[in-house]
Amino acid sequence: MRLERGLIVSCQARADNPLHGPRFMGAMALAARDGGAVGIRANGPEDIAAVRAAGLPVIGIHKVFSDDYPVYITPDFAAAQAIVAAGAEVVALDCTPRPRDGESPAVLVRRIREELGAEVFADISTLDEGLAAADWGATYVATTLSGYTEATRPKPAGPDLALLEGLARRLSVPVIAEGRFNTPALVRRGFEAGAHAVVVGTMITNPREITRMFIAEGVPR
Ligand SMILES: CC(=O)N[C@H](C=O)[C@@H](O)[C@H](O)[C@H](O)COP(=O)(O)O
């Protein structure tokens, strides 16, 4: 198991974000490391190669968007292969049963472990999806997609602590808390609910979104 108990920082910025690109995401990863993170989550081969400079385990994802199906987090084997080649030791992928254009997540989990020799981080949205992913051989199961699937909408304001607790009670693989852990107190509650590690993205690495949150609270502008 590559991921230690602790805080994992997600360093991601989409193409429309002024901080998009490996230079900025690499710097974010160094800052997160210096602040005490035990791992980095990053998107796409370029950013993954850049965040490796922090010397922490990298959970790689490869977001590939399609008009034809809803799955976008590492939707197929080629996407996984590209991020492992860029240096991800752990591959995160959508393990929901939603339609996709290719192999099932069960097959992908096996192939990523056997053919790429990488650990698998299962992004799921419900207890049943988490139990299934662990059965397929996922190394970690994470609450990442809670609030983002038909089964779990509308998205609540806070993290899905009930799902986290349920997974931690039922699974022997490490359970990771991810999604809307926006304060240190919530992160602590994640560990109390049984998380092995907690992933924080937006509130650490997305200054545009953080600024919007301040403005939304009625700040004059
Ligand atoms: C649903 C989805 O696509 N989640 C993505 C997964 O990589 C990221 O956009 C999130 O920022 C990440 O999960 C961390 O969550 P938060 O930013 O809430 O701390």
The ligand as an SDF file (V2000), in Angstrom:
LIG
                    3D

 19 18  0  0  0  0  0  0  0  0999 V2000
  -16.5110   14.7920   -9.0010 C   0  0  0  0  0  0  0  0  0  0  0  0
  -15.1350   15.0960   -9.5460 C   0  0  0  0  0  0  0  0  0  0  0  0
  -14.9530   15.1710  -10.7460 O   0  0  0  0  0  0  0  0  0  0  0  0
  -14.1560   15.2620   -8.6380 N   0  0  0  0  0  0  0  0  0  0  0  0
  -12.8240   15.5790   -9.0630 C   0  0  0  0  0  0  0  0  0  0  0  0
  -11.9700   14.4300   -8.9410 C   0  0  0  0  0  0  0  0  0  0  0  0
  -10.8240   14.3700   -9.1450 O   0  0  0  0  0  0  0  0  0  0  0  0
  -12.2560   16.8800   -8.5860 C   0  0  0  0  0  0  0  0  0  0  0  0
  -12.8240   17.8550   -9.4080 O   0  0  0  0  0  0  0  0  0  0  0  0
  -12.4540   17.2790   -7.1060 C   0  0  0  0  0  0  0  0  0  0  0  0
  -11.9060   18.5560   -6.9510 O   0  0  0  0  0  0  0  0  0  0  0  0
  -11.7870   16.3180   -6.1280 C   0  0  0  0  0  0  0  0  0  0  0  0
  -12.5350   15.1430   -6.0600 O   0  0  0  0  0  0  0  0  0  0  0  0
  -11.6460   16.8600   -4.6950 C   0  0  0  0  0  0  0  0  0  0  0  0
  -12.8720   17.2550   -4.1750 O   0  0  0  0  0  0  0  0  0  0  0  0
  -13.0890   18.7160   -3.5760 P   0  0  0  0  0  0  0  0  0  0  0  0
  -12.6410   19.7170   -4.6020 O   0  0  0  0  0  0  0  0  0  0  0  0
  -14.5540   18.7940   -3.2840 O   0  0  0  0  0  0  0  0  0  0  0  0
  -12.2550   18.8100   -2.3130 O   0  0  0  0  0  0  0  0  0  0  0  0
  1  2  1  0
  2  3  2  0
  2  4  1  0
  4  5  1  0
  5  6  1  0
  5  8  1  0
  6  7  2  0
  8  9  1  0
  8 10  1  0
 10 11  1  0
 10 12  1  0
 12 13  1  0
 12 14  1  0
 14 15  1  0
 15 16  1  0
 16 17  2  0
 16 18  1  0
 16 19  1  0
M  END
$$$$
